[in-house]
Amino acid sequence: MSYILEDLSPSALTRAIEANQFEFSKDLARSPQVEMHEGPDIVWFVTGRPFPRFNRVLRAHFQSEGVDARIEAALAPFKSRNMPMVWHTGPTTRPADLGDRLMAHGLKRTGDEPGMALDLRTLPASVSASALPTLTIERVGGMDRLKAPLFAELLREWAHTCSGAFGSAPGVAEARRSVEADLGLGVPWRRLYIGLLGEEPVATSLLFLGAGVAGIYTVGTVPAARGQGIGRAMTVAPLAEARALGYRVGVLHASPMGVGIYRRLGFREYCRLCCYTRLRDAS
């Protein structure tokens, strides 16, 4: 833990929201399945996995001249491999009209989510046990479950539960499991959590400590278990752990389904984070 953000000004929080997302995505390069290129004005990575989330463009800061040529150059590694991909934009993206230019190059706008932040000193201490008496939240990589003592088994449950919660395409669960296994379950900055009702895995979340803040990702509950406050619990538990580690700020980008939960926890919107997706060419 080399740096913790203490500045709660809107400009500092806006930068931290985007920077945490960038570091979270860049962390994937620790997997040997990920080929990453980092240049002065762009970062991109590509894998052999045919799903957009596993092939990304990040932090584009282009000069005003030659933008269209730079876009085509950035898309070339994905086109040559016929890999689907997602291009992330945020408050520091340049030029300001990059999103419109990406759509002109054939990408489709597939996400426009609020980037949100919370002072962790205001976070509830916990979720009421009486509200969810049978929910337990475990950190993947721990040895709490006698039924699944091996890390690999719990990671597989996490990946399949996450994919079920988000309605992911067939094959995404195994891709998630494989990449997360490469990244390792013992690193202190990347922590996976699984929620169980009784013995049934029903929810996931992920804590990423980067850019001086605690980022929350992949908060999802399978459809059959929704409406019970599980998403709230899966958000509070990792943030409470981050607060115990000394972190002051929690950040996330909210889906339409989750934004109400986060606002009730005290998260406020500071920016917008967008995604533009290119699918594979038809064979």
C-alpha positions as CSV (number, residue, x, y, z in Angstrom):
1,M,0.0,0.0,0.0
2,S,2.2,2.8,-1.3
3,Y,-0.3,5.6,-1.7
4,I,-3.8,6.4,-0.4
5,L,-5.9,9.2,-1.8
6,E,-7.0,11.7,0.9
7,D,-8.1,14.5,-1.4
8,L,-11.9,14.4,-1.7
9,S,-12.2,17.3,-4.2
10,P,-14.4,16.5,-7.2
11,S,-11.4,16.9,-9.6
12,A,-9.3,14.4,-7.5
13,L,-12.1,11.9,-7.3
14,T,-12.8,12.2,-11.0
15,R,-9.1,11.4,-11.8
16,A,-9.1,8.5,-9.3
17,I,-12.2,6.9,-10.7
18,E,-10.7,6.7,-14.2
19,A,-7.2,5.9,-13.0
20,N,-8.5,2.9,-10.9
21,Q,-10.4,1.6,-13.9
22,F,-7.2,1.9,-16.0
23,E,-5.0,0.2,-13.5
24,F,-7.6,-2.6,-13.0
25,S,-7.6,-3.3,-16.8
26,K,-3.8,-3.0,-17.1
27,D,-3.4,-5.5,-14.2
28,L,-4.6,-8.2,-16.6
29,A,-1.2,-8.0,-18.4
30,R,0.2,-10.1,-15.6
31,S,-1.4,-13.0,-17.3
32,P,0.7,-14.7,-20.0
33,Q,-2.5,-14.9,-22.1
34,V,-2.5,-11.1,-22.4
35,E,-0.4,-9.2,-24.9
36,M,-0.2,-5.5,-23.9
37,H,1.2,-2.5,-25.7
38,E,1.7,0.8,-23.8
39,G,2.5,3.9,-25.8
40,P,2.7,7.6,-25.0
41,D,-0.9,8.2,-26.2
42,I,-2.6,4.8,-25.9
43,V,-2.7,1.5,-24.1
44,W,-4.2,-1.7,-25.6
45,F,-4.2,-5.4,-24.9
46,V,-5.4,-8.4,-26.8
47,T,-5.8,-12.1,-25.8
48,G,-6.9,-15.2,-27.7
49,R,-10.3,-15.0,-26.1
50,P,-13.1,-14.1,-28.5
51,F,-15.0,-11.9,-26.1
52,P,-14.8,-8.0,-26.0
53,R,-13.9,-7.7,-22.4
54,F,-10.7,-9.6,-22.9
55,N,-9.5,-7.2,-25.7
56,R,-9.4,-3.5,-24.8
57,V,-8.2,-0.1,-25.7
58,L,-7.5,2.3,-22.8
59,R,-6.3,5.8,-22.1
60,A,-6.4,7.3,-25.6
61,H,-4.8,10.8,-25.5
62,F,-4.6,11.7,-29.2
63,Q,-3.4,15.0,-30.7
64,S,-6.0,16.8,-32.8
65,E,-4.2,16.1,-36.0
66,G,-4.3,12.6,-37.5
67,V,-6.9,11.2,-35.1
68,D,-8.6,8.9,-37.6
69,A,-5.3,7.4,-38.6
70,R,-4.5,6.8,-35.0
71,I,-7.8,5.1,-34.5
72,E,-7.2,2.8,-37.4
73,A,-3.7,2.0,-36.1
74,A,-5.2,1.1,-32.7
75,L,-7.8,-1.1,-34.2
76,A,-5.3,-3.0,-36.5
77,P,-4.1,-5.6,-33.9
78,F,-7.8,-6.6,-33.2
79,K,-8.8,-6.6,-36.9
80,S,-5.7,-8.7,-37.9
81,R,-6.7,-11.3,-35.3
82,N,-10.4,-10.9,-35.9
83,M,-10.9,-10.4,-32.2
84,P,-13.9,-8.5,-30.8
85,M,-12.8,-5.6,-28.5
86,V,-14.0,-2.7,-26.3
87,W,-12.6,0.8,-26.3
88,H,-12.9,2.7,-23.1
89,T,-13.3,6.5,-22.8
90,G,-13.5,8.8,-19.8
91,P,-13.0,12.3,-18.7
92,T,-9.4,12.6,-19.8
93,T,-9.9,11.0,-23.2
94,R,-8.7,13.2,-26.1
95,P,-10.0,14.5,-28.4
96,A,-13.3,15.3,-26.7
97,D,-15.2,13.9,-29.7
98,L,-13.4,10.6,-29.8
99,G,-16.6,8.6,-29.1
100,D,-18.3,10.0,-32.2
101,R,-15.2,9.3,-34.2
102,L,-15.1,5.7,-33.0
103,M,-18.7,5.2,-34.1
104,A,-17.7,6.6,-37.5
105,H,-15.1,3.8,-37.6
106,G,-17.8,1.2,-37.1
107,L,-17.7,0.8,-33.3
108,K,-21.0,0.7,-31.4
109,R,-21.6,2.6,-28.1
110,T,-22.4,-0.2,-25.7
111,G,-22.0,1.5,-22.3
112,D,-22.4,4.9,-20.6
113,E,-22.1,4.5,-16.9
114,P,-21.6,7.0,-14.0
115,G,-18.2,7.0,-12.4
116,M,-19.0,7.2,-8.7
117,A,-17.1,7.7,-5.4
118,L,-17.7,7.4,-1.7
119,D,-15.9,8.6,1.4
120,L,-15.4,5.2,3.2
121,R,-15.8,6.9,6.6
122,T,-19.5,7.1,5.8
123,L,-19.8,3.4,4.8
124,P,-22.2,1.3,7.0
125,A,-20.2,-0.9,9.3
126,S,-21.9,-4.0,7.9
127,V,-25.1,-5.3,6.4
128,S,-27.7,-6.3,8.9
129,A,-27.4,-10.0,9.6
130,S,-31.1,-10.3,10.4
131,A,-31.9,-9.1,6.8
132,L,-29.8,-11.8,5.2
133,P,-29.4,-14.6,7.9
134,T,-28.2,-17.3,5.4
135,L,-25.8,-15.2,3.4
136,T,-22.1,-15.7,3.8
137,I,-19.4,-13.8,1.9
138,E,-16.1,-15.5,1.4
139,R,-12.9,-14.2,-0.2
140,V,-11.8,-16.5,-3.0
141,G,-8.4,-17.8,-2.0
142,G,-9.4,-18.4,1.6
143,M,-9.9,-21.8,3.1
144,D,-13.2,-21.2,4.9
145,R,-15.3,-23.7,3.0
146,L,-14.8,-27.3,4.0
147,K,-16.8,-28.4,0.9
148,A,-14.4,-26.6,-1.4
149,P,-10.9,-26.6,0.2
150,L,-9.0,-26.1,-3.0
151,F,-8.6,-22.6,-4.4
152,A,-9.2,-23.8,-7.9
153,E,-12.7,-25.1,-7.1
154,L,-13.8,-21.9,-5.4
155,L,-12.4,-19.8,-8.3
156,R,-14.4,-21.9,-10.7
157,E,-17.6,-21.3,-8.7
158,W,-16.8,-17.6,-8.6
159,A,-16.3,-17.4,-12.4
160,H,-19.5,-19.3,-13.2
161,T,-21.5,-17.4,-10.7
162,C,-20.3,-14.1,-12.1
163,S,-21.1,-15.1,-15.7
164,G,-24.5,-16.3,-14.6
165,A,-25.2,-13.0,-12.8
166,F,-24.3,-11.0,-15.9
167,G,-25.8,-13.3,-18.5
168,S,-22.5,-13.8,-20.2
169,A,-22.0,-15.7,-23.4
170,P,-20.9,-19.4,-23.2
171,G,-17.2,-19.6,-22.7
172,V,-16.8,-16.4,-20.7
173,A,-16.9,-18.2,-17.4
174,E,-13.9,-20.4,-18.3
175,A,-12.1,-17.4,-19.8
176,R,-12.6,-15.5,-16.5
177,R,-11.4,-18.5,-14.5
178,S,-8.3,-19.0,-16.6
179,V,-7.2,-15.4,-16.5
180,E,-7.9,-14.9,-12.8
181,A,-5.9,-18.1,-12.1
182,D,-3.0,-16.6,-14.0
183,L,-3.2,-13.4,-11.9
184,G,-3.2,-15.4,-8.7
185,L,-5.4,-15.3,-5.6
186,G,-2.8,-14.2,-3.2
187,V,-1.9,-10.7,-4.4
188,P,-3.0,-8.0,-1.9
189,W,-4.4,-5.5,-4.5
190,R,-6.9,-7.8,-6.3
191,R,-9.4,-9.6,-4.1
192,L,-12.4,-11.7,-5.3
193,Y,-15.5,-12.4,-3.2
194,I,-18.3,-14.9,-3.5
195,G,-21.7,-14.8,-1.8
196,L,-23.5,-18.0,-0.8
197,L,-27.1,-18.5,0.4
198,G,-26.6,-21.6,2.4
199,E,-24.3,-23.6,0.2
200,E,-25.4,-22.1,-3.1
201,P,-23.2,-19.5,-4.8
202,V,-25.4,-16.6,-5.8
203,A,-23.2,-13.5,-6.1
204,T,-19.8,-12.1,-6.8
205,S,-17.7,-8.9,-6.4
206,L,-14.1,-7.9,-6.8
207,L,-12.0,-5.3,-4.9
208,F,-9.1,-3.7,-6.8
209,L,-6.8,-1.4,-4.8
210,G,-5.1,1.0,-7.2
211,A,-4.6,4.7,-7.9
212,G,-4.9,5.3,-4.1
213,V,-8.5,4.2,-3.9
214,A,-10.6,1.0,-3.5
215,G,-12.3,0.0,-6.7
216,I,-15.4,-2.3,-6.8
217,Y,-16.0,-4.5,-9.9
218,T,-18.2,-7.4,-11.0
219,V,-20.9,-6.9,-8.4
220,G,-23.5,-9.3,-9.6
221,T,-26.3,-11.5,-8.3
222,V,-27.9,-14.4,-10.2
223,P,-31.5,-13.7,-11.2
224,A,-33.1,-16.1,-8.9
225,A,-31.6,-14.5,-5.8
226,R,-32.1,-10.8,-6.6
227,G,-34.2,-8.4,-4.6
228,Q,-32.9,-9.5,-1.2
229,G,-30.1,-6.9,-0.7
230,I,-27.3,-9.3,-1.7
231,G,-25.8,-6.8,-4.1
232,R,-25.6,-4.2,-1.3
233,A,-23.9,-6.8,0.9
234,M,-21.4,-7.8,-1.8
235,T,-20.5,-4.1,-2.2
236,V,-20.2,-3.3,1.5
237,A,-18.0,-6.3,2.5
238,P,-15.0,-5.5,0.3
239,L,-15.2,-1.8,0.9
240,A,-15.2,-2.4,4.7
241,E,-12.1,-4.5,4.2
242,A,-10.5,-1.7,2.2
243,R,-11.4,0.8,5.0
244,A,-9.8,-1.5,7.6
245,L,-6.6,-1.4,5.4
246,G,-6.6,2.4,5.7
247,Y,-8.3,3.4,2.4
248,R,-10.4,6.6,2.4
249,V,-12.2,6.4,-0.9
250,G,-14.2,3.8,-2.7
251,V,-14.9,4.1,-6.5
252,L,-16.9,2.2,-9.1
253,H,-18.8,2.6,-12.4
254,A,-22.4,1.7,-12.0
255,S,-24.7,-0.3,-14.2
256,P,-28.3,0.8,-14.5
257,M,-29.3,-2.1,-12.3
258,G,-26.8,-1.2,-9.6
259,V,-26.8,2.6,-9.5
260,G,-29.7,2.8,-7.1
261,I,-28.0,0.5,-4.6
262,Y,-24.8,2.6,-4.8
263,R,-26.6,5.9,-4.4
264,R,-28.4,4.6,-1.2
265,L,-24.9,3.7,0.1
266,G,-23.8,7.3,-0.4
267,F,-21.9,7.1,-3.7
268,R,-22.0,10.2,-5.8
269,E,-21.5,10.6,-9.5
270,Y,-18.4,12.5,-10.7
271,C,-17.9,11.5,-14.3
272,R,-19.1,9.3,-17.2
273,L,-17.3,6.2,-18.4
274,C,-18.2,4.9,-21.8
275,C,-17.5,1.8,-23.9
276,Y,-17.5,1.3,-27.6
277,T,-17.5,-2.2,-28.9
278,R,-16.3,-3.8,-32.2
279,L,-17.5,-7.4,-32.9
280,R,-15.7,-10.0,-34.9
281,D,-16.0,-9.9,-38.7
282,A,-18.5,-12.5,-40.1
283,S,-16.7,-15.5,-41.4
